[in-house]
């Protein structure tokens, strides 16, 4: 395999990514309905911050499992 060769993961059985995408978009539309442009920007900024926090928490849990950072 060369550096430029892409290895695609196996699809998840029964998972429909297009259906999932449509559901997520519909949920966002419902949650932001009636918001101003500024409120929508703040909605996405907060979602980004929550995502960062969740990723950090997950990394901490994984590090604790393998004993990293327990000094």
C-alpha positions in Angstrom: 0.0 0.0 0.0 1.3 3.4 -0.9 1.0 6.6 1.2 -1.7 7.9 -1.1 -3.9 4.8 -1.1 -7.1 5.3 0.9 -8.4 2.6 3.1 -12.1 2.8 3.4 -13.8 1.5 6.6 -16.4 -1.2 6.4 -20.0 0.2 6.4 -22.0 -0.2 9.5 -24.7 -2.8 8.9 -28.2 -1.2 8.9 -26.9 2.4 9.1 -28.3 4.8 6.5 -26.1 7.9 6.5 -28.5 9.9 4.2 -31.4 9.2 6.5 -29.2 10.2 9.5 -28.2 13.4 7.8 -31.8 14.3 7.0 -32.8 13.7 10.6 -30.0 15.8 12.0 -30.8 18.7 9.6 -34.5 18.5 10.5 -33.6 18.6 14.2 -31.4 21.6 13.7 -34.1 23.4 11.7 -36.7 22.7 14.5 -34.3 24.0 17.2 -33.3 27.2 15.3 -36.7 28.0 13.9 -37.5 31.7 14.6 -34.0 32.6 15.7 -32.1 35.6 14.3 -28.8 35.1 12.4 -26.9 36.1 15.5 -28.8 33.5 17.7 -28.1 30.8 15.1 -24.4 31.6 15.2 -24.4 31.4 19.0 -26.3 28.1 18.8 -23.6 26.6 16.6 -20.8 28.2 18.7 -22.2 26.6 21.8 -22.6 23.2 20.0 -18.9 23.5 19.0 -17.9 24.2 22.6 -20.0 21.2 23.9 -18.3 19.0 21.3 -14.8 20.1 22.4 -15.7 19.4 26.0 -17.1 15.9 25.1 -14.0 15.1 23.1 -11.8 16.2 26.0 -13.8 14.1 28.5 -13.6 11.1 26.2 -9.8 11.5 25.8 -9.5 11.8 29.6 -11.5 8.6 30.2 -9.5 6.7 27.6 -6.2 8.0 29.1 -7.4 6.8 32.6 -8.1 3.4 31.2 -4.5 3.0 30.0 -2.9 4.8 32.9 -1.7 7.9 31.1 -1.5 11.1 33.1 -1.8 9.4 36.6 1.3 11.0 38.0 
